[in-house]
Amino acid sequence: MSQEATMDAAAAIRHARFGKLPERIRYEQMTEVVQSEPSGAVKASPDDPAAYHTFSCLALDLGL
């Protein structure tokens, strides 16, 4: 009998904590729109030796 009462108390505690779903979040609340400004930075060309320091390529490392 006491085990059944304990189970009911545990079930009541779980139901009080997890008994309902949280409130629905609207899509507008999940996203944020920010205007971006064009950057004046000059991008490095792929032939620039300094560009190879920013990424690693296995074929390039093997000399293929």
C-alpha positions as CSV (number, residue, x, y, z in Angstrom):
1,M,0.0,0.0,0.0
2,S,2.7,2.5,0.9
3,Q,4.5,1.8,-2.4
4,E,1.4,2.6,-4.3
5,A,0.9,5.9,-2.4
6,T,4.6,6.7,-3.1
7,M,4.1,6.1,-6.8
8,D,1.1,8.4,-6.8
9,A,3.0,11.1,-5.0
10,A,5.9,10.8,-7.5
11,A,3.4,10.9,-10.4
12,A,1.7,14.0,-8.9
13,I,5.1,15.7,-8.6
14,R,6.0,14.8,-12.2
15,H,2.7,16.0,-13.4
16,A,3.0,19.3,-11.6
17,R,6.4,19.9,-13.1
18,F,6.0,18.5,-16.6
19,G,2.2,18.3,-17.0
20,K,1.8,20.9,-19.7
21,L,3.8,22.1,-22.6
22,P,5.5,25.5,-22.6
23,E,3.9,28.4,-24.4
24,R,4.3,28.4,-28.1
25,I,7.0,30.7,-29.5
26,R,6.1,32.6,-32.7
27,Y,8.4,32.6,-35.6
28,E,8.9,36.4,-35.4
29,Q,10.3,35.9,-31.9
30,M,12.8,33.3,-33.0
31,T,14.4,35.4,-35.8
32,E,16.0,38.7,-35.9
33,V,16.5,40.8,-39.1
34,V,19.6,43.0,-39.1
35,Q,20.7,45.1,-42.0
36,S,24.3,44.4,-43.1
37,E,26.6,47.0,-44.4
38,P,28.9,46.3,-47.3
39,S,32.5,45.9,-46.2
40,G,35.2,47.9,-47.8
41,A,37.8,45.2,-47.2
42,V,39.5,43.8,-50.3
43,K,39.2,40.0,-50.5
44,A,42.3,38.0,-51.1
45,S,42.4,36.3,-54.5
46,P,42.9,32.5,-54.6
47,D,46.4,33.0,-56.2
48,D,47.5,35.1,-53.2
49,P,50.1,33.1,-51.1
50,A,48.7,34.6,-47.9
51,A,45.3,33.0,-48.8
52,Y,46.8,29.5,-48.2
53,H,47.3,30.2,-44.5
54,T,43.5,30.5,-43.9
55,F,42.6,27.0,-45.0
56,S,44.0,23.5,-45.3
57,C,43.6,21.2,-48.3
58,L,44.8,17.6,-48.3
59,A,45.6,17.6,-52.0
60,L,47.6,20.8,-51.6
61,D,49.4,19.4,-48.6
62,L,50.3,16.2,-50.6
63,G,51.5,18.3,-53.6
64,L,48.8,16.9,-56.0
